Amino acid sequence: MVGKTEVESLRAKLRGQVIERDDPNYEAASKVYNAMIHKRPLLIARCLDVADVITAIEFGRNQNLQVSIRGGGHNAGGLGICDDGLVIDLSLMRYVRVDPKAKRIRAGGGCVWGDVDHAAHAFGLAVPAGIISTTGVGGLTLGGGLGHLTRRFGLTIDNLLSADLVLADGSFVTASAKQNEDLFWAIRGGGGNFGVVTSFEFRGQPVHTVHAGPMLWEMDQAEAVLKWYRDFLPQAPEDLNGFFAFLTVPPGPPFPEHLHLRKMCGIVWCYSGGPRKAATALKPARGFLRPALDLVGPLPFPVVQSMFDALYPPGLQWYWKADFVKTLSDEAVRLHVEHGSQLPTMHSTMHLYPVNGAAARVGPDQTPWSYRDANWAEVIVGVDPDPGKKDVLVEWARNYWEALHPHSMGGAYVNFMMEEGAERVEATYRGSYERLAAIKGKYDPKNFFRVNQNIPPKQ
Ligand SMILES: Cc1cc2nc3c(=O)[nH]c(=O)nc-3n(C[C@H](O)[C@H](O)[C@H](O)COP(=O)(O)OP(=O)(O)OC[C@H]3O[C@@H](n4cnc5c(N)ncnc54)[C@H](O)[C@@H]3O)c2cc1C
């Protein structure tokens, strides 16, 4: 039990906030994005700066508390919070500084991607990230980072130049290609296992206006579309990215009424190679089978990044299953269509995110993100606002995943996984696992940071 005096002493030392269970803000502060997750931390320390993080870590250590690190709160399994422990909540650390000359972007450890997109866009820059702007920079980066610019500029970690961290013993370090190189290697995929990242420094890429949006086809054409996509995408120009999806058309603009609530398949394109070449790059997609709807057009990059935010607000029920995929055999395509056409709710979906292009040119040992040889990261999500639908979401996603898993590479992208046990974490890191465990042993020998896709330390 943590005494009142100790809590008051923590409150006095922190510039941020300490939220206890009897605080009127507690219920809101202990919620995460996925409403399927219910955890009740003992204390939430909302840190304002590095000094606060050092204090919070020291407090957690001295009080022998389980500690979790919360960035954007989007984690599938709710790994930003914990039961009966201390949450180090970074949501007040949301600053971004752009150095336009050096094309470097520094983001506070609690930023969400919309913060970075907004600040960088003013200088014609962007950092490759995910497809929803409310996702945390922290969790997404530390797990890898797949999105609209992956094929052209690689994963988010391939654009990470350095990071500042507070370690389990309270010391402050910088990790980069020149400082604490082993730690820098480990955080580019190894998740929140190694310390609290208080700031990230990224290389900004020259991206301003892109040609992006979905093309949709009827479900009875899904087999042909998926086969075409499978053959086309891996050899397409790298400035063209497109993720495949099974979806239900949302009942509102910009979708025409006759398609509302229709189950369809689609490809969400993002062409970043300039307006003059966009039509040529997208011609094969428009030509092989006329889409029922084509919403691809010129858009500022931050608009593309937030295109799905309204469809997926916080507070929905999410059940996730995932795998890496190298090839999509005809049988795998058939199974995808069989399960993808049975989406159980309007928000449920399956996405195939490309991993090839620039992401595949980074050597397998350069980062612990060990599926550079995959062509896709597959994610199946059962999603709905109604908690009563939980069983339906889980059953559909599990059946779908079980049918496709034998056609996968075995492991899954760590950021698309819920809590699935130690074996799945090992499968995610493949050949990098032992080295990660050794680095964990050096920087966090007591496994202080264990509320994550945990890599137990090897001494
Ligand atoms: C709607 C939605 C869309 C998504 N789309 C994509 C996508 O397009 N591409 C993609 O790659 N991923 C995507 N993801 C997955 C996303 O990358 C993970 O959910 C990620 O964990 C979210 O990070 P967060 O900071 O918001 O999470 P949190 O729940 O806050 O944190 C998750 C974990 O990250 C670690 N962590 C977070 N911040 C820090 C920090 N500053 N220092 C140390 N550790 C930290 C901690 O270990 C924590 O347990 C999506 C998720 C959702 C819900």
The ligand as a MOL file (V3000), in Angstrom:
LIG
                    3D

  0  0  0     0  0            999 V3000
M  V30 BEGIN CTAB
M  V30 COUNTS 53 58 0 0 0
M  V30 BEGIN ATOM
M  V30 1 C -6.9470 3.0920 -34.7190 0
M  V30 2 C -5.5130 2.6330 -34.7370 0
M  V30 3 C -4.8010 2.7290 -35.9230 0
M  V30 4 C -3.4690 2.3220 -35.9690 0
M  V30 5 N -2.7820 2.4320 -37.1480 0
M  V30 6 C -1.4830 2.0980 -37.1920 0
M  V30 7 C -0.7270 2.2740 -38.3710 0
M  V30 8 O -1.2390 2.7390 -39.3880 0
M  V30 9 N 0.5700 1.9230 -38.3610 0
M  V30 10 C 1.1690 1.4180 -37.2550 0
M  V30 11 O 2.3650 1.1450 -37.3150 0
M  V30 12 N 0.4840 1.2110 -36.1130 0
M  V30 13 C -0.8240 1.5430 -36.0610 0
M  V30 14 N -1.5340 1.3500 -34.9080 0
M  V30 15 C -0.9190 0.6320 -33.8050 0
M  V30 16 C -0.1310 1.5580 -32.9090 0
M  V30 17 O 1.1370 1.7270 -33.4550 0
M  V30 18 C 0.0010 0.9340 -31.5140 0
M  V30 19 O -1.2910 0.7940 -30.9660 0
M  V30 20 C 0.8670 1.7470 -30.5790 0
M  V30 21 O 1.1710 0.9680 -29.4440 0
M  V30 22 C 0.1890 3.0090 -30.1340 0
M  V30 23 O 1.0660 3.8510 -29.4600 0
M  V30 24 P 0.5310 4.7990 -28.2880 0
M  V30 25 O 1.6540 5.6250 -27.8090 0
M  V30 26 O -0.7050 5.4880 -28.7510 0
M  V30 27 O 0.1010 3.7040 -27.2360 0
M  V30 28 P 0.1040 3.6110 -25.6410 0
M  V30 29 O -1.0480 2.7140 -25.3330 0
M  V30 30 O 0.1420 4.9250 -24.9940 0
M  V30 31 O 1.4710 2.8890 -25.3500 0
M  V30 32 C 1.7150 1.6100 -25.7940 0
M  V30 33 C 3.0570 1.1010 -25.3560 0
M  V30 34 O 4.0620 1.8810 -25.9990 0
M  V30 35 C 5.1070 2.1730 -25.1340 0
M  V30 36 N 5.2890 3.6290 -25.1020 0
M  V30 37 C 4.4470 4.5950 -25.5560 0
M  V30 38 N 5.0400 5.7940 -25.4730 0
M  V30 39 C 6.2700 5.5940 -24.9430 0
M  V30 40 C 7.3640 6.4370 -24.6250 0
M  V30 41 N 7.3300 7.7480 -24.8670 0
M  V30 42 N 8.4760 5.8730 -24.0840 0
M  V30 43 C 8.5330 4.5380 -23.8770 0
M  V30 44 N 7.5410 3.6940 -24.1530 0
M  V30 45 C 6.4280 4.2230 -24.7020 0
M  V30 46 C 4.7850 1.5500 -23.8070 0
M  V30 47 O 5.4730 0.3340 -23.7220 0
M  V30 48 C 3.3190 1.2400 -23.8720 0
M  V30 49 O 3.0520 0.0480 -23.2350 0
M  V30 50 C -2.8600 1.7810 -34.8150 0
M  V30 51 C -3.5850 1.6900 -33.6430 0
M  V30 52 C -4.8970 2.1120 -33.5960 0
M  V30 53 C -5.6890 1.9730 -32.3270 0
M  V30 END ATOM
M  V30 BEGIN BOND
M  V30 1 1 1 2
M  V30 2 1 2 3
M  V30 3 2 2 52
M  V30 4 2 3 4
M  V30 5 1 4 5
M  V30 6 1 4 50
M  V30 7 2 5 6
M  V30 8 1 6 7
M  V30 9 1 6 13
M  V30 10 2 7 8
M  V30 11 1 7 9
M  V30 12 1 9 10
M  V30 13 2 10 11
M  V30 14 1 10 12
M  V30 15 2 12 13
M  V30 16 1 13 14
M  V30 17 1 14 15
M  V30 18 1 14 50
M  V30 19 1 15 16
M  V30 20 1 16 17
M  V30 21 1 16 18
M  V30 22 1 18 19
M  V30 23 1 18 20
M  V30 24 1 20 21
M  V30 25 1 20 22
M  V30 26 1 22 23
M  V30 27 1 23 24
M  V30 28 2 24 25
M  V30 29 1 24 26
M  V30 30 1 24 27
M  V30 31 1 27 28
M  V30 32 2 28 29
M  V30 33 1 28 30
M  V30 34 1 28 31
M  V30 35 1 31 32
M  V30 36 1 32 33
M  V30 37 1 33 34
M  V30 38 1 33 48
M  V30 39 1 34 35
M  V30 40 1 35 36
M  V30 41 1 35 46
M  V30 42 1 36 37
M  V30 43 1 36 45
M  V30 44 2 37 38
M  V30 45 1 38 39
M  V30 46 1 39 40
M  V30 47 2 39 45
M  V30 48 1 40 41
M  V30 49 2 40 42
M  V30 50 1 42 43
M  V30 51 2 43 44
M  V30 52 1 44 45
M  V30 53 1 46 47
M  V30 54 1 46 48
M  V30 55 1 48 49
M  V30 56 2 50 51
M  V30 57 1 51 52
M  V30 58 1 52 53
M  V30 END BOND
M  V30 END CTAB
M  END
